[in-house]
Amino acid sequence: MNPIAEAIRKARLRSGLSEKVLAKKCGLSETYIKQVESGKKVIQEQAAQRILQVLGEETDVLQQG
């Protein structure tokens, strides 16, 4: 799995948010979040930053991935 997708999934689970709630907070679709987390869609850096900021996570994983 993509390290960025894995980081998003883990951060979302730690925060206790569903894909639907996270998507709404980020201004993205629930389907997009699910596809990113499952590895079916490659996430753009800008979207990854937005998601990680909403989750209160560091964006250092973007340089690692």
BAMAR-461469 format. One record per atom (N, C-alpha, C, O): residue in three letters; atom name; x, y, z. Coordinates in pm, whole numbers, plus 50000, padded with zeros to 5 digits. Each point is the difference from the previous one (the first is absolute). Example, Ala and Ser with C-alpha at 12.3 -4.5 7.8 and 13.67 -1.06 7.14 Angstrom:
<lolums>
LOLUM  res  atom     c1     c2     c3
LOLUM  ala     N  51319  49431  50780
LOLUM  ala    CA  49911  50119  50000
LOLUM  ala     C  50090  50120  50000
LOLUM  ala     O  50104  49998  50066
LOLUM  ser     N  49861  50107  49862
LOLUM  ser    CA  50082  50119  50006
LOLUM  ser     C  49923  50109  50073
LOLUM  ser     O  50051  50111  50017
</lolums>
This chain:
<lolums>
LOLUM  res  atom     c1     c2     c3
LOLUM  met     N  50084  49882  50000
LOLUM  met    CA  49916  50118  50000
LOLUM  met     C  50088  50125  50000
LOLUM  met     O  50109  50001  50058
LOLUM  asn     N  49843  50099  49878
LOLUM  asn    CA  50067  50129  49993
LOLUM  asn     C  50018  50055  50142
LOLUM  asn     O  49904  50000  50077
LOLUM  pro     N  50216  50046  49960
LOLUM  pro    CA  50022  50050  50136
LOLUM  pro     C  49912  50120  50036
LOLUM  pro     O  49961  50016  50116
LOLUM  ile     N  50006  50067  49787
LOLUM  ile    CA  49914  50115  50027
LOLUM  ile     C  49858  49952  50029
LOLUM  ile     O  49936  50047  50093
LOLUM  ala     N  50016  49860  49827
LOLUM  ala    CA  49866  49944  50021
LOLUM  ala     C  49992  49931  50137
LOLUM  ala     O  49901  50013  50071
LOLUM  glu     N  50204  49914  49963
LOLUM  glu    CA  50004  49931  50129
LOLUM  glu     C  50000  50101  50115
LOLUM  glu     O  49932  49980  50101
LOLUM  ala     N  50145  50127  49885
LOLUM  ala    CA  50004  50103  50104
LOLUM  ala     C  49863  50067  50017
LOLUM  ala     O  49958  50027  50113
LOLUM  ile     N  49974  49997  49777
LOLUM  ile    CA  49867  50061  50006
LOLUM  ile     C  49903  49905  50070
LOLUM  ile     O  49925  50042  50088
LOLUM  arg     N  50077  49833  49874
LOLUM  arg    CA  49910  49902  50060
LOLUM  arg     C  50023  49987  50151
LOLUM  arg     O  49906  50002  50079
LOLUM  lys     N  50221  49985  49960
LOLUM  lys    CA  50033  49987  50142
LOLUM  lys     C  49960  50125  50078
LOLUM  lys     O  49946  49990  50111
LOLUM  ala     N  50081  50127  49833
LOLUM  ala    CA  49965  50126  50067
LOLUM  ala     C  49848  50013  50013
LOLUM  ala     O  49950  50046  50103
LOLUM  arg     N  49978  49914  49795
LOLUM  arg    CA  49854  50007  50005
LOLUM  arg     C  49946  49907  50108
LOLUM  arg     O  49911  50038  50076
LOLUM  leu     N  50143  49842  49930
LOLUM  leu    CA  49954  49904  50102
LOLUM  leu     C  50035  50050  50141
LOLUM  leu     O  49919  49986  50091
LOLUM  arg     N  50200  50070  49926
LOLUM  arg    CA  50040  50055  50130
LOLUM  arg     C  49906  50112  50044
LOLUM  arg     O  49969  50013  50118
LOLUM  ser     N  49987  50066  49785
LOLUM  ser    CA  49914  50113  50033
LOLUM  ser     C  49854  49958  50019
LOLUM  ser     O  49919  50079  50048
LOLUM  gly     N  50049  49798  49914
LOLUM  gly    CA  49865  49949  50019
LOLUM  gly     C  49900  50050  49896
LOLUM  gly     O  49879  49995  50023
LOLUM  leu     N  50171  50054  49865
LOLUM  leu    CA  49911  50051  49896
LOLUM  leu     C  49968  49891  49897
LOLUM  leu     O  50084  49915  49970
LOLUM  ser     N  49796  50091  49978
LOLUM  ser    CA  49965  49912  49888
LOLUM  ser     C  50051  50064  49872
LOLUM  ser     O  50037  50117  49999
LOLUM  glu     N  49964  49806  49893
LOLUM  glu    CA  50040  50056  49871
LOLUM  glu     C  49906  50114  49960
LOLUM  glu     O  50042  50100  49943
LOLUM  lys     N  49831  49882  50088
LOLUM  lys    CA  49899  50100  49964
LOLUM  lys     C  50025  50133  50071
LOLUM  lys     O  49995  50106  49938
LOLUM  val     N  50030  49888  50192
LOLUM  val    CA  50024  50122  50078
LOLUM  val     C  50130  50066  49956
LOLUM  val     O  50005  50123  49985
LOLUM  leu     N  50100  49798  49995
LOLUM  leu    CA  50127  50056  49954
LOLUM  leu     C  49984  50068  49866
LOLUM  leu     O  50049  50111  49979
LOLUM  ala     N  49882  49824  49930
LOLUM  ala    CA  49978  50057  49867
LOLUM  ala     C  49928  50134  50009
LOLUM  ala     O  50038  50096  49933
LOLUM  lys     N  49861  49910  50149
LOLUM  lys    CA  49923  50125  50016
LOLUM  lys     C  50089  50111  50056
LOLUM  lys     O  49994  50114  49952
LOLUM  lys     N  50087  49855  50148
LOLUM  lys    CA  50089  50099  50059
LOLUM  lys     C  50105  50050  49902
LOLUM  lys     O  50046  50114  50010
LOLUM  cys     N  49993  49800  49895
LOLUM  cys    CA  50104  50035  49903
LOLUM  cys     C  49945  50058  49871
LOLUM  cys     O  50075  50052  49917
LOLUM  gly     N  49794  49940  50064
LOLUM  gly    CA  49941  50047  49875
LOLUM  gly     C  50023  49903  49886
LOLUM  gly     O  50006  50040  49884
LOLUM  leu     N  50006  49832  50150
LOLUM  leu    CA  50022  49896  49900
LOLUM  leu     C  49885  49899  50008
LOLUM  leu     O  49919  50005  50092
LOLUM  ser     N  50075  49905  49812
LOLUM  ser    CA  49893  49900  50004
LOLUM  ser     C  50042  49881  50085
LOLUM  ser     O  50119  49969  50012
LOLUM  glu     N  49784  49964  50045
LOLUM  glu    CA  50025  49880  50078
LOLUM  glu     C  50063  49892  49912
LOLUM  glu     O  50089  49927  50043
LOLUM  thr     N  49865  50064  49833
LOLUM  thr    CA  50054  49903  49905
LOLUM  thr     C  50148  50024  49977
LOLUM  thr     O  50078  49905  49993
LOLUM  tyr     N  49961  50221  49994
LOLUM  tyr    CA  50141  50034  49978
LOLUM  tyr     C  50085  49954  50119
LOLUM  tyr     O  50105  49939  49982
LOLUM  ile     N  49849  50089  50140
LOLUM  ile    CA  50073  49959  50120
LOLUM  ile     C  50016  49848  50002
LOLUM  ile     O  50109  49949  50027
LOLUM  lys     N  49782  49978  49945
LOLUM  lys    CA  50006  49854  50000
LOLUM  lys     C  50096  49948  49894
LOLUM  lys     O  50074  49905  50026
LOLUM  gln     N  49924  50155  49856
LOLUM  gln    CA  50089  49956  49893
LOLUM  gln     C  50146  50027  50033
LOLUM  gln     O  50087  49918  49969
LOLUM  val     N  49940  50194  50093
LOLUM  val    CA  50137  50033  50040
LOLUM  val     C  50049  49901  50104
LOLUM  val     O  50109  49944  49988
LOLUM  glu     N  49810  50034  50116
LOLUM  glu    CA  50039  49910  50107
LOLUM  glu     C  50019  49856  49952
LOLUM  glu     O  50085  49928  50053
LOLUM  ser     N  49838  50031  49849
LOLUM  ser    CA  50011  49862  49950
LOLUM  ser     C  50110  49984  49895
LOLUM  ser     O  50033  49889  49960
LOLUM  gly     N  50024  50224  49996
LOLUM  gly    CA  50107  49994  49901
LOLUM  gly     C  49951  49999  49857
LOLUM  gly     O  50080  49983  49908
LOLUM  lys     N  49791  50035  50071
LOLUM  lys    CA  49944  50001  49864
LOLUM  lys     C  50021  50132  49929
LOLUM  lys     O  49992  50007  49878
LOLUM  lys     N  50036  50097  50199
LOLUM  lys    CA  50021  50133  49941
LOLUM  lys     C  50126  50059  50061
LOLUM  lys     O  50022  49990  50121
LOLUM  val     N  50059  50072  49796
LOLUM  val    CA  50120  50069  50046
LOLUM  val     C  49958  50140  50042
LOLUM  val     O  49935  50072  49924
LOLUM  ile     N  50102  49965  50195
LOLUM  ile    CA  49959  50129  50055
LOLUM  ile     C  50097  50109  49956
LOLUM  ile     O  50121  49979  49994
LOLUM  gln     N  49825  50137  49976
LOLUM  gln    CA  50082  50115  49967
LOLUM  gln     C  50053  50060  50130
LOLUM  gln     O  49935  49993  50104
LOLUM  glu     N  50183  50066  49887
LOLUM  glu    CA  50065  50053  50120
LOLUM  glu     C  49914  50105  50070
LOLUM  glu     O  49994  50002  50123
LOLUM  gln     N  49942  50083  49802
LOLUM  gln    CA  49916  50105  50059
LOLUM  gln     C  49885  49939  50081
LOLUM  gln     O  49970  50047  50110
LOLUM  ala     N  49966  49851  49836
LOLUM  ala    CA  49890  49933  50071
LOLUM  ala     C  50053  49929  50124
LOLUM  ala     O  49935  50002  50105
LOLUM  ala     N  50180  49936  49885
LOLUM  ala    CA  50060  49931  50114
LOLUM  ala     C  50031  50099  50112
LOLUM  ala     O  49975  49971  50117
LOLUM  gln     N  50078  50145  49849
LOLUM  gln    CA  50029  50102  50100
LOLUM  gln     C  49873  50044  50071
LOLUM  gln     O  49997  50014  50122
LOLUM  arg     N  49898  50009  49800
LOLUM  arg    CA  49873  50045  50056
LOLUM  arg     C  49945  49895  50098
LOLUM  arg     O  49956  50034  50110
LOLUM  ile     N  50046  49840  49850
LOLUM  ile    CA  49948  49892  50084
LOLUM  ile     C  50082  49988  50128
LOLUM  ile     O  49943  49992  50110
LOLUM  leu     N  50188  50008  49878
LOLUM  leu    CA  50086  49986  50118
LOLUM  leu     C  49986  50118  50093
LOLUM  leu     O  50007  49983  50122
LOLUM  gln     N  49973  50137  49826
LOLUM  gln    CA  49979  50117  50085
LOLUM  gln     C  49869  49989  50077
LOLUM  gln     O  49994  50032  50118
LOLUM  val     N  49901  49923  49814
LOLUM  val    CA  49871  49981  50067
LOLUM  val     C  50013  49897  50112
LOLUM  val     O  49938  50013  50106
LOLUM  leu     N  50143  49886  49871
LOLUM  leu    CA  50022  49895  50101
LOLUM  leu     C  50100  50041  50107
LOLUM  leu     O  50021  49926  50096
LOLUM  gly     N  50041  50191  49889
LOLUM  gly    CA  50096  50048  50098
LOLUM  gly     C  50132  49925  49995
LOLUM  gly     O  50069  49989  50102
LOLUM  glu     N  49966  49960  49781
LOLUM  glu    CA  50124  49924  49984
LOLUM  glu     C  50105  50084  49929
LOLUM  glu     O  49970  50094  49928
LOLUM  glu     N  50154  49867  50094
LOLUM  glu    CA  50112  50064  49930
LOLUM  glu     C  49998  49958  49854
LOLUM  glu     O  49958  49889  49966
LOLUM  thr     N  50087  50199  49948
LOLUM  thr    CA  50004  49968  49858
LOLUM  thr     C  50137  49948  49957
LOLUM  thr     O  50030  49995  49881
LOLUM  asp     N  50054  49966  50217
LOLUM  asp    CA  50132  49944  49970
LOLUM  asp     C  49990  49873  49917
LOLUM  asp     O  50092  49968  49924
LOLUM  val     N  49799  49960  50089
LOLUM  val    CA  49984  49875  49926
LOLUM  val     C  50000  50026  49850
LOLUM  val     O  50031  49909  49922
LOLUM  leu     N  49935  50210  50036
LOLUM  leu    CA  50000  50033  49857
LOLUM  leu     C  50140  49996  49942
LOLUM  leu     O  50019  49960  49885
LOLUM  gln     N  50081  50079  50193
LOLUM  gln    CA  50138  49995  49952
LOLUM  gln     C  50050  49857  50003
LOLUM  gln     O  50085  49963  49919
LOLUM  gln     N  49865  49955  50172
LOLUM  gln    CA  50042  49861  50010
LOLUM  gln     C  49942  49917  49887
LOLUM  gln     O  50066  49911  49947
LOLUM  gly     N  49806  50120  50014
LOLUM  gly    CA  49932  49919  49898
LOLUM  gly     C  50041  50045  49865
LOLUM  gly     O  49954  49945  49900
</lolums>
